[in-house]
Amino acid sequence: MVLTTLMVGGVAHAGNQKEEAMADSVRLALSRAINDGRPPKPQFTDIQQRIQYLYWLVEMSERLKKKFPDAQMRTEFLETTWYESKRAGLDPAMVLGLIQVESAFRKYAMSSVSAQGLMQVMPFWTRVIGDADRSKLFDIQTNLRYGCAILRMYLDMEKGNLYLALGRYNGSRGRPEYPNAVQAAWKRWEFEPVPIKTTVAVQ
């Protein structure tokens, strides 16, 4: 499946998660993750990690210029993507690939099955683990938080099998088209860590 088969006439034809029975503990964990009000500002205890993050931010910003011409919005989107991806234990490059396939980076994308926003989150999730306000799914941080938390849950359900988890996210579990599309897009957003020279002070 290629991106053009997912996007027709400006309408997203992706994201179709199914409402499934889940344990109360899983529902509670998801609800807590969604309602965590901390701002999406990455914190680093290691200066090397912070430097790599800044290199990543600059490189991804350059790659996304056509999708997000406004520099401030582009930076906020990338900061949030990094934060929510890492928070859910996901690779930011994979999440960017998923967003590319799901919505082509369109904040207000709406699919034929009513999935909304960048990560094409189904509105029922706002009732199941949120405050039932589906309009918030067009907010960048809210959408990414839901999307990353839901994908993390599917990964846990599938015992780490990304192929099956992505299929679940798209409502096409067991079929190869969607996982293959995301994995192909993922490669476009991979980041090679930059070698950093360190100096040692001589006493």
N, C-alpha and C positions, 0 to 999 in steps of 0.2 A: 504494500500500500504506500502510495506516495502522497505528499501533502496535498496535491491538487485534488485527489479523490476525497479528501476530508473537508475541503473548503469549497463551497459552491455558492456563488452569488452573494458573498459577504456573510453567509450564515455558517456557523461551525457545525460540522456533523461528526462530533467526537463525544467523548465523555458520557457514559451511560451507566454509571454505577448502580447496582441493584440494592434495594433496601433488604438487608439480611438480619436474621436473628443474631444477637450478640450477647455475650455474658454481661451482667451488670458491671463487673469490674472493668471490662473493655470500654463500655459506654462511658463510665465515670472517668477513666483515664483520658479518653478522647475529649470529653467535655472540659476537663481541666486544661488540657493542651490548648484547646480552642480559646478558652476564656482567660488565658494568661495575658495580662495587660502590659507586660514589659515591652519597651520599644525595641525594634529590630536593629540594634546597634551591636555588632560583634565585639566581644571582649577577648583579649589575648593576654595570657600570662607569659608567653614566650615571644620575644621581640622578632625572632626569625619567622614565626608564624604570621605575625602582623605584617612584616615586610612582604611575604609571599602573597598575603591577602591583598595588599595594596597593588602589587604587580597584577594580580588577577583582575582587580577592579578596573584598572586602566585598560588592560587588554580586552576584557569583555565589553567595556564601554565603547571602545573603538569598533568592535564587531557589531554592536547594536545600534550604531548611529542612525541607520536608515529606518529602523523600527521605532526608535525613540529619539527623534531629533532634538528634543529639549534635554539639555545636559543634566539639569537638576532632577527631572523625572527619571532619566536613565540611571542616575546614581542611586536614587531612592529604590528603584526597582531592583537593581543589582544587590544593594545592601540587604534588602528584604529577602531576596532569593537565597543569598548566601546564608543568612541567619536562619530562615525557616528550614532550609535543606539540612544544614548541620544540626539543628535542633532535633530534627526527626531522624538523624543518622543516615541521610541520603547524600549522594554526590551532587553538588550544584550543577555540574555539567549534564547529568542525567535529567535533573529537573528542568533545566533550560531546554533540553531536547524534547521533553514531554510537552512543555509549553508551546514549543514551535509546532509540534504535530497537532496539539489540541486546539489552539486558538490563533496560531501565527502571531503571537505576542499582542493580540488585541484585547485590551482591558474589558471592553463591553461585548465581547463575543457571546452569542447565544446560539445554542444548537437546536436542531429540530425536535429534540426530546427535552428541551428546556434547561440543559446544562449551561452554567453561566461562568463568564469571566476567563481569566488567563488559563487556569487549570481545569476549566469546564467541570465545575462541581455541581452535582445535582442538588436542587433546592431542598429535597427532603432532609438532607444532612443538617440544615439549620434547625429543623424541628427535633431531630433525634439527639443532637449533641450541642445545639446552640440556643439562640434566643428566638428562633422562628422568623427572624427578619432576613428574608432572602435577598433584599436589596443590597445588603452588606457584601454579598458575593462579588459585587463589582468593585469593591475596595481592594487594592492590590495586596495589602498585608493580610486582610481577612481571607481572601481567596487562596493565597499561597499557604496560609496556615492550615486551612481546611484541606487543601489538596495534598500537602506534604504529610499531614497527620493521617489522612485516609490511606495514602499509598503505604505509609509505614505499617498501618494496621494490616493491610493486605499482604505485605511482605511477611509479617509475623504469622498470619494465618497460613501462608504458603511455605512456612519454614525457610524463608530466605530465597525462595525460587522467584527470581525477578520476572522471568518469562510469564509465569502463571499470575503473579501479582499485577503485572501490567495488563494482562488480559482481564483480570477482575476489575481493574480501574476503568477499563473501557467497556465493560459489559460483554466481552468477547472471549472469555476464558477458554483456553485450549486452541484458539485459532492463532496463526502466526503473523497475520498482516500487521496488527497494531504493535505488538512487541518489537517486530522487526523495524517498523517505521521509527519508533522511539529510539531504538538502539542505533539506527543509522544517523538520526538527528543528533544523538548524544555525542557522536564522534566530532561533530562540528563545533562543539563547545568545550572540548577537553582543553586543559591548561597544563603546559609543561612547566614545572617549578623552575624558577630562575636561580642559577648558581649564585650564591652570596658569599663574598669574601669577608672573612672575619679577621680582625686584628687582635693580637694579644699584647696587652700592655706589659712592658718590661720594667720590673721593679729596680 
